[in-house]
Amino acid sequence: MDFTKLIEKRRSIRKYTDENISDENIEKIVRAGLLAPSSRNLKSAELIVIKDKDTLKKLADVKASGSQMLDGAAFAVAVIGDSEKAVDAWIEDCSLALIYMQLAATELGIGSCWIQCRKRASKKEGLGSEAFAREILGFPENYSLEAIMSFGMPAEEKTEITDIDDSKVHFEKY
Ligand SMILES: Cc1cc2nc3c(=O)[nH]c(=O)nc-3n(C[C@H](O)[C@H](O)[C@H](O)COP(=O)(O)O)c2cc1C
């Protein structure tokens, strides 16, 4: 797909069919995440691929709201960053991996949604999203959770993005 078309087509898809996604396509998406650039080329972002339905169901409560689509997703990828290795840029490194994966999924006709977990609260009283996810996924303390991306075959249709706000662009000076 032409790049301009791809970025117009990219939308957040939160409803999925029951259709499974092949390991080949999962690998393509994950590889796209690993192809993203990173600060000082430290490659601080790491990916946890989750296909197990019970785990996805549990993770649906990772946020008080805005994460329920994980229950029903074909798979998800938790994007964690080594915040000791790249203390100043792990958020950017993780974010780039996330958007690369979303664009790769779009090209394959697979729906996805970014679920921000950094600085968010889980459904469990008093427990942040990162601590909630760590209990389930077991990543070490020096890794921080930026977001989880849910993936599945789209059960909703969204229009392409055409409303670009040109007033956000400033030339030479604000
Ligand atoms: C940093 C970031 C955090 C987001 N967090 C969530 C989230 O937690 N839950 C959710 O349903 N959507 C989330 N989204 C998706 C946005 O709501 C969505 O991108 C926005 O409404 C624009 O819609 P579009 O992606 O279809 O163009 C997030 C997107 C970004 C970029």
The ligand as a Gaussian input file, in Angstrom:
#p B3LYP/6-31G(d) Opt

LIG

0 1
 C       -0.725000       7.821000      23.200000
 C       -2.062000       7.217000      22.908000
 C       -2.786000       6.631000      23.917000
 C       -4.019000       6.016000      23.642000
 N       -4.688000       5.353000      24.635000
 C       -5.859000       4.741000      24.360000
 C       -6.512000       3.945000      25.348000
 O       -6.027000       3.752000      26.448000
 N       -7.685000       3.359000      25.015000
 C       -8.252000       3.502000      23.768000
 O       -9.344000       2.949000      23.533000
 N       -7.645000       4.248000      22.801000
 C       -6.471000       4.852000      23.071000
 N       -5.808000       5.537000      22.082000
 C       -6.415000       5.684000      20.757000
 C       -6.911000       7.119000      20.536000
 O       -8.094000       7.310000      21.284000
 C       -7.135000       7.346000      19.038000
 O       -5.898000       7.225000      18.368000
 C       -7.744000       8.708000      18.737000
 O       -9.033000       8.821000      19.278000
 C       -7.813000       8.966000      17.230000
 O       -8.548000       7.935000      16.584000
 P       -7.901000       7.080000      15.407000
 O       -6.727000       6.334000      15.983000
 O       -8.999000       6.155000      14.940000
 O       -7.454000       8.023000      14.335000
 C       -4.561000       6.091000      22.332000
 C       -3.809000       6.687000      21.310000
 C       -2.566000       7.213000      21.583000
 C       -1.764000       7.778000      20.435000

